[in-house]
């Protein structure tokens, strides 16, 4: 009988202890793999989402850059408006390829006794602003047609062709947004002219999305606008990415701290399990020494038992993480200040190998002391006790 088969049979002698130890290792590995995969997916999807906006920078009222990022990604409500003359000033620049206003606000929906989030935009620019969108239906062709967010359509059981009340009027739903997994799903999308009418503020808008003809001239355009127009804030896509990444880092550190605490707890449990096994099998180990087993053999048996548990638990943890990825994403997203849409927890071979290597390293480290204790057992003393 080789050492591996002997170690495996020893583990199965205490099935409950083996299962509980395996459960702890599996849980800690699942948490670590999920969080590492999520954070990599977060950076990937955030970059993709910002690149897909199709604009080079946003002009908004002076304020917090995180509000700007939230406005661009998810239509956050910023209670400030830009000057109506700003649109004319920007349009005068020859270097501008596209400038489109955005108006975001919330208003009471008395007919439904709720608050509705309004996103006003020029539908001709929709493909530039939201190129990743998929809609069921067609774009609004007049001011009495709207695009309804996925969450609202699901909550009110509405479909294309139905009417939706806003204020004192009914609007026909020309399209329903497919699920994005972001705050986009909670908005009602109208033409900006219609949104301004609801707000009773003609020419009002909360942001300008700008695309330049030549990206090499972005800095010159930004400097010119900032110098000539006071009271505005211009944020590029790269600045938004850095801003969101810095805000998300605190949540990343917190979540990874939870993962490493889980790993430490499982490591302590594994060491305790091997120590108990070593003391319980003291006489058996002495008999093995008496019939010719060397100290190295005994040391290897307990080390292999630890490695088998960590290897099995790690593989199971990675599999469980992938199976429950949707639920895990939902939980982790609640811890993040901003979360892009898209699938974030996917199988990454390098992350899986890193988690496996970490788990095996911990298995070897925690097994050293119990294995060393077991290998020092004297055959005579063990048989007498």
N, C-alpha and C positions, 0 to 999 in steps of 0.2 A: 504494500500500500504506500503510495507516494505522499508527500507532505500536503499537497493541495487537497487530495481527497480526504485525508485525515482531518485537515482543518475544516473542510466543509461539513463533515459529519459531526465534528465537535460543536459547530454553530447550531446545527439542527437539534442538538440534545436539549437545548433550552429555547424552544420555538417562540415563546412569548417575549423573552428578553431579546432575542434576535430580531423579531418583528418590530418591537418598540425602538430599538437602536436604529434599525433600517428606516423607520418612519421619520426619526429625527434627522438623519442624514439626507433623506429624500426631500424633506421639507426645506431644509436650509439650502440645498443645491437648487431646488426649484425657485426659491426666492431670489437667489443670486443670479441664476441664468435669466430669469424673467426681467429683473431690473437692468442687468447689463444689456440685454437685447432691446429693452424698451428705450434706454438712453441712446443707444446707437440709432435705433429707429426714429427717435425723437429728432435727433440732429439731421438725419437723412430726409425725413418728411417735412421738417421745417424749412430746410433749404429748398426742397422741391416746391413747396407751397408758395414760398416767396418768389422763386424764379418764375412760377406759373402765373403770377399776377399780371405780367406783361407790361408793367409800368416801371419806370426807373426811380422815381421818388414821389413823395406825397407832400403837399403843402397843407398845413393845418394850423389852427390857432396855437399860440405859444402855450406850452404846458408840459406835462409829463411824457417822455418818450415811450413809456410802456403803454400809455393810452393810445398813442399813435399806432404802435404795433398791433394792439388789439383791434383798432379801427380797421386797419388794412386786412387783417386776417379774418376777423369775425364780426365786423360791424358794430363795435362797441359804441355806446351812446356818449358823446362828448358834448356837454351843455354850452358850447360856444359856437359862434358863426363867423365866417370870414366875410370880408367886405365884398359886396357885389362887383365893385370895380376891379377886384383882383383878377377875375376871369378875363376881363378885357385886356388887362396889363400883360398877362402871361401869353395870351393869344397873339399879341403884337410881336413877340420874339420869333425870328425866322428859324431859330434852332429847334423849335418845338414841333414834334410830329403829331402829338395828341395831348389834349388837356380836357378832362371830363370832370364835372362836379359830382359830389356825393353828398347826400343829405340823410343823416341818420338821427332818429328821435323816437320817443315813445309817447303814446297817447292812450287815454282811456277808451275802451270799447264798451259803451253802455249796454248795447244789445246783448253782449256776451258776458257782461260783468267781469271784465278782465282788462289787462293792459296789453296792447298790441305794439310790437316793435316794427317801426317803419323804416325801410331802406329805399331811399329815392335815388335813382340813377338814370343815365341815358342808356336805353336798351341797345342802341347801336354800338356802345362801348362794352357791352356785357362780356363778349368773348375775350376782350383784352383784360378786363378786371377779374373775371372768374373763368379762365379757360378750362379748368378741371371740372367744372360743373356738368352734370347731366340732368336734363329735364324731360319730363313726360308732358307732351303737348307742344305748343308753339309760343313764340315770343309775343307779348302783348302788341296789338296793332293800333290801339287807341287808349285814351286816358281812363276808360272804364274797365280795363282789363289789367290783371295782376298776375304775378308769379307767387305761389304760396310755398312757404317752407315746409319741409318734410314733416317736422314735429307737429305743426299746426294742422296739416292735412290728416295726419294719423289721429290726433287728439279729437278733432271734430268730425272725423269720418267724411272728409270732403274729397272730391275728385275734379278732374278737368271738366269744365262746363257748369259747375255749381256756382252759386253766388256766395260772396263773403261780405258781411257788413263792416264798414269802417266809417265811423262818425255817423252821419245821417243818411249815407248812401250805400247802395249795394254795388259790388264790383264782381265782374265775371272772372272766374279762374281760368286763365288761358293755358297755364302750365303749372305743374307741381314739381318742385325740386326733389331729385332723388337724394337719398340719405347721404350726407357728407360726414356725419359724426362730429360736426363742429357747430358753433353757434349760428352758422348760416341757416341751419334747419329751423330756427325759431323766428325768422323774419318774414314780413310781407313785403314784396318788392313791387314798387310802383315807378311810373315815370317821375323824374325829378320835378317836373312842372306840377304834376298832380300832388306830389308830396308837399311841395311848397304851398299849394292851395289848402291842404289839410291843416298845415301849421299856421296858415294865414300870415306867411312871411314871404312875399314875392322876392325872388332872386337870392333867397337864403341857401347856404350850403355849409357843411361842416368840414369839407376837405376837397382838395383838387388832386386828382391823379394825373401825373405828367409823364409823358414818354418823349424822349428827345430823338432827333434824327440821327445824331452821331454820338455814341456813348463816350467818345473821347472828350466831348465838350460839356459833360455833366457838371464838373466842378466849376467851370466858367459860368454856366447858366445859374447854378445855385448861388454863387458869389454875387452875381448881378441882381438876382431877385432879393436876396437877403439885404443887400446894400440899399436898394431902391424902395423896398416895401417893408415898413416896420410892423411889428406885432404878429409876425408869422413865424412858423417853425417848419423847416424843410428837413426831411429825413429820407435818406436813401435806403434801398433794400438791404445793403450790407450792414448799415448801422442798425436797422431793425433786427437783423439776425443776431448781431452781437449783443444788442440790448436784451432780447428774449433769452439768449443763451446764458447771459449773466444772471438774469432773474431765476432761470430754471436751475442754476447750479446749486442753490441752497436746498431745493427740493431733492436734487440728485444726491447730495451729501447725506441728507436725512435718510433717504430710502436705502442708500448703500450701508449706512450705519446700522440700520435695522437688519440688513442681510448678514453683516459680519457678526452682530450679536447672536443671531440664530446659528451661525457657523460655530461660534465659540461654545454655545450651549450644547450643540450636537457633539462637538469634540469632547467636552467634559463627560457627556453621557456615554460616548464610545469608550473612553478610558476607564470609566467606572465599570462598564460591562466586562471589559477584558480583565481588569483587576479581580473582579468577583469570580470570573471563570478560572483565573490562575490560582486563587486560594481554594476554590472548591475542588479543583483537580490536583491538589498538592500531592496526595498519595499516588495518584495515577502518573503524575509527572516523575515522581521518585522511582516508580516501577520501570518506567521507560528508560530512565537513566541507569537503573540497575541491569537492564538487559542489553545495554550497549548504545543507547541514544546519547549523543554528545550535547554539550551546552548549546552549540550552534543550531542543532536540530530543534531543540526546544524553543530557542529564540525565534527561529524561522516559523515554527507552527503558529505561535501567537501573533507574529507579525503578519503572516498570510491571512489569518482570521480577520485581522483588522482591515487589511487591504481588500479582502473579499466583500466585507460589509460596506466599505466606502465606495468601492467600484459599483456594486449593485445598486446601492442607494443613490449614487450620482446619476447613473443611467436612468433609473426610474424617475428621479426628480426632473431631469431634462424632458423626458417624455410627458410627464404630468404637466409641466409648464407649457408645452406646446399644445396639449389637449385643452387646457383651460386658459389659453392665451387671451381670448375675448374678455372673459371675466376679470383676468388680471389687469388687462389694459384699462378697463373701466375703473378699477380701484386705484391704480397708479395715477391715472389722469386727474383724479380728484385731488391728488397731492400736488399737482403741477399748476403753476400760475397760468400758463398758456399751453395748450396742446394742439398741434396740428391734426388735421384729419388724416386718414390712411392707416394701414395696418403697420404696427410698430414691432410687435413681438413675432419674429420669424426665426427660422432655424439658421444660425450662423455657426459654421463649423469651427472657426477659430475661438468663438466664445464657449462653445460646448467643450472643446479640448482644454481651454483654460480652466473651466469649472471642474472638469475631470481631473486635471493635473493638480489643482489646488486641493481637491478632496482627497486624492491619493497621497499627497504630501502630508496633509493633516493626519491621515490614517497611519502613515509611517511614523510620524512624530509622536502621536499619542500612544502608539503601540510599544515604543521603545522601553519605557519604564516598566510596564507590566511584563513584557517579554523578558527583560533583563532580570526582574525578580524571579520569574519562573525558571529561567535558565540557571539561577544560583541555588536552586533547591538541592539539598544533599540527599542522595538515595536512602541512606541509613536513617536520617532524621525524618524524612517523609514517611518511610515505612513504619517507624516507631510511633509517630503521632496519630 
